[in-house]
Amino acid sequence: RKAIIDDEATLLMPEAKLQNFPIGFGDTVFLQMSYLKNISMPHNSIKSVLNTDLNMMSLYHLRYIKNINLSGNKLSQLPHDFGSLIHLQTLDLSYNQMNAMPASISKLKKLKTLNLGKCVRRSSVQRSS
């Protein structure tokens, strides 16, 4: 399956057998990631929100994101600076292995929906320092 970026600046990659967050699309990785508003990559095998193969990539390049759906992956935690996604309104991490949330998540003043349903370790999800 291919990545789809639609007219609403949405990256759709459901069931694409991803193990890492995609590092980019062609030569304009940072530009394209900067304009994304929505990311939907459910039912993959993603273990990390950022791909460590591209050390210049940071959450800053996702700063305009409003909605993230990473349900059904293998995430156990979020980056410590996840709170820098100040426009984030919806975060779906259901069906993951979340065991901690970064303290910076308290900076997400626009966050309306946080879905941690059916997380393998949901009973122990707590704020990490």
N, C-alpha and C positions, 0 to 999 in steps of 0.2 A: 504494500500500500504506500501511497505517496502522501506527503504533507500537503495540506490544502490551506491556503490563506484566502479567506473570502473577503467580500466588500466591507465587512464590518471589522476588518483587521483581526480575524480569528484564526488561530492555528489549530487545525483539527488533525489529530493523529491517533484515532482510537484503534486499539488492537493491532498496533504496528510492530509488535514484538521488540519494542525499544528496551534497552537495558540502561541507557544513559539519556539524559536530557539532550536534545539535539543541539549541536554546536553552531549551526548556521545553515544558510541556504545560499551558496554561491559566494561571491566576493563582498557582498554587502551585509554580512552577518549582523553587525552592530546596528546599522541603520534599520534593517528589517525588524530586529528584535525590539528596537526602541519604539516602533509604531504599533506594536501588537497591543490590542485591548483585551483579548480573550485567548486563553490557552486551554485546550481540551485534549488531554492525552490519557484517557481512561483505559484500563485493562491492558497495561503493558507490564514491564518488569523493572521500572525505573526505581533506582535506589537513592538518587540524589537529585535535588532540584536544579543544581548547577552542575555542568559537565566540567570535571577537573582537567580534562584534556586541553581545555582552552583557558589558560590562566588569566587572560585579559577579560574574560566574560565575567560580569558581576550582576548583581540584582539591579544595579543602576540601569542596565540595558533593558530591564523589564519594568521601568518606573511608571509607565502609563497603564499597566495591566489593571483591569477591573474585575475579571473573573478567571479563576483557575479551577480546572477539574482534573485532578490527578488521582481519582478514585481507582481502586483495584490495582495498585502498583505495589512496590516493596519498600516504601518510604518508612523510615523509623524516626526521622527528625527533620527539622527545617534548618536552614542556615541561620546563624545567630543574628544576622542583619535583615531578616525577613520583614521586619517592621518598616523597612525603607520603602515598601510597596504601598505608599500612602493612599493610592487611589483604589486599592483592592476592596471590593464589595462582597464578593462571594468566593469562598475557598472550600472545595470539596476534597477531603482527604479520606473519605470513607473506604473501607476495605483495604487498609494499609496496615502497617505494623508500628504505628506511632507510639512512642513511649515518652516523648518530651516535646514541649513547645518552647521556643525561645522567649525570653522576657520581652524582647522587642515587639512581640505581637500586640502588646498593649498600645503601641503607637498607631495601630490600624483603626483610626477613628471612623472611617467609612465602612468598615466591615459589618455587613448586616447578617451574613449567613456563614457559619463555620460548621461543616459536617464532618464529624469524626465517627459516624456510625459504623458499626461492625469492624472496628479496628481490632486486630488480634490482641493487642495489649491495652485496649481502651481503659480498662479499670485502673491502670497505673499511669495514665497520661497526666503529666504535671508540667508546670512551668520550669524550664531549665534556666540556670543562671548564666 
